[in-house]
């Protein structure tokens, strides 16, 4: 996907997020109709922005303030994390309907591997995928922030509803792309990302209470401190064959791709297939 100057400097931007196609799609999916969740990915274009301080977190925080329709509104103390395990185990299951969940720096930090395709897949990555796939009717909005979406494991694209790519970090402009995986291509996960619109936003003011919480959590995570820990989270999966095979069959029954299962357990996809079909 290439980006043109015309796309990054579009003058046909809605005058507010509430008047955008993004908001319309989100409202139709989450706030009305059948219960659904909505997943938004945010990243920055390295050719048009700096490497840090590009506004990813403030865009995400501003969206969270606008899209959260739970009783108390968005609260970073309850719904913001830089740790995939906390997102899967604590935040997703323990927040109410209408909540926005914000996972920042999901490419990984010193404290966690995140959801990075370049790092070995641990149990925490698989748990996040399972949580996103299994919880699609809670009327929750999940915002995932990456330095670059290229770092995200490609299987995540099956769940993303909208991608916001920051293309101007001085004027606060982001392009909204649809994410359309090719479900008929079984050999290669090819995803189309057509441009939907160009958006602008107001940065979170330093006095915003959620901004202060987010900055505090960022500081701790960048020092290697985890907000969630479990003794076996950082360990590779080593299980007796009988237990391992049962876990593999359970994951397959839940709809997890065999390639993802194989990556997690260090097995070839063909081996996973034999286990799932009771031929191994």
C-alpha positions as CSV (number, residue, x, y, z in Angstrom):
1,X,0.0,0.0,0.0
2,X,1.4,3.4,-1.0
3,X,0.6,6.8,0.5
4,X,0.3,9.9,-1.7
5,X,0.6,13.5,-0.5
6,X,-2.9,14.1,-1.7
7,X,-4.1,11.4,0.7
8,X,-2.1,12.8,3.6
9,X,-3.3,16.4,3.0
10,X,-6.9,15.7,2.1
11,X,-9.1,18.8,2.7
12,X,-12.3,16.6,2.7
13,X,-11.9,15.7,6.3
14,X,-15.0,15.5,8.5
15,X,-15.1,18.4,11.0
16,X,-15.2,16.0,13.9
17,X,-14.7,12.3,14.7
18,X,-18.5,12.1,15.4
19,X,-19.1,13.0,11.7
20,X,-16.6,10.5,10.3
21,X,-17.3,7.2,8.6
22,X,-15.2,5.6,11.4
23,X,-17.7,6.8,14.0
24,X,-20.7,5.8,11.8
25,X,-19.3,2.3,11.3
26,X,-18.5,2.0,15.0
27,X,-21.9,3.3,16.1
28,X,-23.7,0.8,13.8
29,X,-21.6,-2.1,15.0
30,X,-21.3,-1.4,18.8
31,X,-23.8,1.1,20.0
32,X,-26.9,-0.1,18.1
33,X,-28.2,-3.3,16.6
34,X,-26.8,-6.8,17.5
35,X,-24.1,-6.8,20.2
36,X,-20.7,-6.6,18.5
37,X,-17.2,-5.5,19.4
38,X,-15.0,-3.2,17.3
39,X,-11.2,-3.3,16.9
40,X,-9.2,-0.2,15.8
41,X,-5.5,-0.4,15.1
42,X,-3.4,2.8,15.3
43,X,0.2,3.3,13.9
44,X,2.3,6.1,12.4
45,X,3.8,6.4,8.9
46,X,7.6,6.6,9.4
47,X,8.1,8.6,6.2
48,X,5.7,11.4,7.4
49,X,6.2,11.5,11.1
50,X,8.9,11.1,13.7
51,X,9.8,7.8,15.4
52,X,8.3,8.8,18.7
53,X,5.9,11.5,20.0
54,X,3.8,11.1,16.9
55,X,0.4,11.3,18.8
56,X,-0.5,7.6,18.7
57,X,-1.3,7.5,22.3
58,X,-3.2,10.8,22.4
59,X,-5.2,9.8,19.3
60,X,-6.1,6.5,21.0
61,X,-6.9,8.3,24.3
62,X,-9.1,10.9,22.6
63,X,-11.0,8.1,20.7
64,X,-11.4,6.2,24.0
65,X,-13.0,9.3,25.6
66,X,-15.4,9.7,22.7
67,X,-16.3,6.0,22.1
68,X,-16.6,4.7,25.7
69,X,-20.3,4.6,26.7
70,X,-19.9,2.6,29.9
71,X,-21.3,4.1,33.1
72,X,-18.2,6.0,34.1
73,X,-16.7,6.6,30.7
74,X,-13.1,5.8,29.8
75,X,-10.9,5.3,32.8
76,X,-7.2,4.6,32.0
77,X,-6.8,3.1,35.5
78,X,-9.2,0.3,34.5
79,X,-8.9,0.0,30.8
80,X,-5.4,1.0,29.6
81,X,-2.4,-1.3,29.4
82,X,0.8,-2.0,27.6
83,X,0.7,-5.7,28.6
84,X,-1.2,-8.2,26.4
85,X,-1.7,-10.7,29.3
86,X,-3.4,-8.0,31.4
87,X,-5.6,-7.2,28.4
88,X,-6.6,-10.8,28.0
89,X,-6.9,-11.9,31.6
90,X,-8.0,-8.8,33.6
91,X,-9.3,-6.0,31.4
92,X,-11.4,-7.8,28.8
93,X,-13.3,-10.1,31.1
94,X,-13.7,-7.6,34.0
95,X,-15.0,-4.5,32.3
96,X,-18.6,-3.6,31.6
97,X,-20.5,-3.3,28.3
98,X,-19.7,-0.2,26.3
99,X,-16.1,0.0,27.6
100,X,-13.1,1.0,25.4
101,X,-10.0,-1.1,26.1
102,X,-6.7,0.5,25.1
103,X,-3.6,-1.6,24.5
104,X,-0.6,0.7,23.9
105,X,2.8,-0.2,22.4
106,X,1.5,-3.6,21.3
107,X,4.7,-4.2,19.2
108,X,6.3,-5.0,22.6
109,X,8.3,-3.2,25.2
110,X,11.1,-4.2,27.6
111,X,8.4,-5.7,29.8
112,X,6.6,-7.9,27.3
113,X,6.8,-9.4,23.8
114,X,3.6,-7.8,22.9
115,X,1.9,-8.9,19.7
116,X,5.0,-8.7,17.6
117,X,5.4,-11.0,14.6
118,X,9.2,-10.7,14.9
119,X,9.3,-12.2,18.4
120,X,8.7,-15.8,19.3
121,X,5.0,-16.3,20.0
122,X,4.4,-17.0,23.7
123,X,1.3,-18.1,25.5
124,X,0.3,-14.5,26.1
125,X,0.1,-13.7,22.4
126,X,-2.2,-16.7,21.7
127,X,-4.3,-15.7,24.7
128,X,-4.9,-12.3,23.3
129,X,-5.9,-13.7,19.9
130,X,-8.3,-16.1,21.6
131,X,-9.8,-13.4,23.7
132,X,-10.4,-11.1,20.7
133,X,-11.8,-13.9,18.6
134,X,-14.1,-15.2,21.4
135,X,-15.4,-12.0,22.7
136,X,-17.1,-10.3,19.8
137,X,-20.5,-9.7,21.4
138,X,-19.6,-7.6,24.5
139,X,-20.2,-4.2,22.9
140,X,-16.6,-3.3,23.7
141,X,-14.2,-1.3,21.6
142,X,-10.6,-2.4,21.5
143,X,-7.9,0.1,20.4
144,X,-4.5,-1.4,19.7
145,X,-1.5,0.9,19.2
146,X,1.6,-0.2,17.3
147,X,4.7,1.7,16.2
148,X,4.2,0.0,12.9
149,X,1.4,-2.3,11.9
150,X,4.0,-4.4,9.9
151,X,5.2,-5.6,13.3
152,X,1.8,-7.1,14.2
153,X,1.2,-10.8,13.6
154,X,-0.7,-11.1,10.4
155,X,-3.4,-13.3,12.0
156,X,-4.5,-10.2,13.9
157,X,-5.8,-8.6,10.6
158,X,-8.7,-11.0,10.6
159,X,-10.1,-9.1,13.6
160,X,-9.2,-5.4,12.8
161,X,-12.2,-3.3,11.7
162,X,-10.4,0.0,11.1
163,X,-6.7,1.1,10.8
164,X,-5.7,4.7,11.6
165,X,-2.4,5.6,10.1
166,X,-0.9,8.9,11.4
167,X,0.5,10.8,8.4
168,X,1.0,14.3,9.9
169,X,2.1,14.6,13.6
170,X,2.2,18.4,13.6
171,X,-1.3,19.0,12.3
172,X,-2.7,15.8,13.9
173,X,-3.9,14.1,10.7
174,X,-4.5,10.3,10.3
175,X,-5.8,8.3,7.4
176,X,-8.6,5.8,8.0
177,X,-8.1,2.5,6.1
178,X,-10.5,-0.4,5.9
179,X,-8.8,-3.8,6.6
180,X,-10.0,-6.5,4.2
181,X,-8.2,-9.9,4.5
182,X,-8.6,-12.2,1.4
183,X,-10.6,-15.0,2.9
184,X,-10.3,-17.0,-0.3
185,X,-6.5,-17.1,-0.4
186,X,-5.7,-20.1,1.8
187,X,-1.9,-20.1,1.1
188,X,-1.0,-16.5,1.7
189,X,-2.6,-14.0,4.1
190,X,-3.1,-11.1,1.7
191,X,-4.9,-8.0,3.1
192,X,-6.3,-5.1,1.2
193,X,-6.4,-1.7,2.9
194,X,-8.4,0.8,0.9
195,X,-8.5,4.4,2.0
196,X,-11.8,5.5,3.6
197,X,-11.2,9.0,4.8
198,X,-8.7,11.4,6.4
199,X,-9.3,12.4,10.0
200,X,-7.9,15.0,12.4
201,X,-8.1,15.1,16.2
202,X,-7.3,17.3,19.2
203,X,-4.4,16.1,21.3
204,X,-5.1,15.2,24.9
205,X,-4.2,18.1,27.2
206,X,-1.6,17.3,29.9
207,X,-4.2,18.0,32.6
208,X,-6.4,15.2,31.3
209,X,-6.5,12.6,34.1
210,X,-6.3,9.7,31.7
211,X,-3.3,11.2,30.0
212,X,-1.4,11.3,33.3
213,X,-2.2,7.6,34.0
214,X,-1.1,6.6,30.6
215,X,2.2,8.4,30.9
216,X,2.8,6.8,34.3
217,X,2.2,3.3,33.0
218,X,4.3,4.0,29.9
219,X,7.2,5.0,32.1
220,X,7.1,1.9,34.2
221,X,6.7,-0.4,31.2
222,X,9.6,1.2,29.4
223,X,11.7,0.4,32.4
224,X,10.8,-3.3,32.2
225,X,8.1,-3.4,34.9
226,X,5.0,-5.5,34.1
227,X,1.5,-4.6,35.3
228,X,0.6,-8.3,35.0
229,X,2.7,-11.3,35.7
230,X,2.2,-15.0,35.8
231,X,5.0,-17.4,36.5
232,X,4.7,-19.3,33.2
233,X,3.9,-16.3,30.9
234,X,7.5,-15.9,29.7
235,X,8.2,-19.6,29.4
236,X,8.0,-21.6,26.2
237,X,5.2,-24.2,26.2
238,X,6.6,-27.5,27.3
239,X,3.9,-30.1,28.0
240,X,3.5,-33.9,28.0
241,X,2.3,-34.9,24.5
242,X,-1.1,-36.1,25.7
243,X,-1.9,-32.7,27.4
244,X,-0.3,-30.8,24.5
245,X,-2.4,-32.6,21.9
246,X,-5.6,-32.0,23.9
247,X,-4.8,-28.3,24.1
248,X,-4.1,-28.2,20.4
249,X,-7.5,-29.8,19.6
250,X,-9.3,-27.4,21.9
251,X,-7.7,-24.4,20.3
252,X,-8.6,-25.8,16.8
253,X,-12.2,-26.3,18.0
254,X,-12.2,-22.6,19.1
255,X,-11.3,-21.6,15.5
256,X,-7.7,-20.7,16.1
257,X,-5.7,-21.2,12.8
258,X,-3.4,-24.2,12.7
259,X,-0.5,-22.0,11.6
260,X,-0.9,-20.0,14.8
261,X,-1.1,-23.1,16.9
262,X,1.9,-24.6,15.2
263,X,3.9,-21.4,15.8
264,X,2.9,-21.4,19.5
265,X,3.9,-25.0,20.1
266,X,6.9,-25.1,17.8
267,X,5.2,-27.6,15.4
268,X,4.7,-27.6,11.6
269,X,1.2,-26.9,10.4
270,X,1.1,-30.4,8.9
271,X,1.8,-31.9,12.4
272,X,-0.9,-29.8,14.0
273,X,-3.3,-31.0,11.3
274,X,-2.5,-34.7,12.1
275,X,-3.1,-34.0,15.8
276,X,-6.4,-32.3,15.2
277,X,-7.6,-35.2,13.0
278,X,-6.3,-37.8,15.5
279,X,-3.7,-39.1,13.0
280,X,-0.7,-38.4,15.2
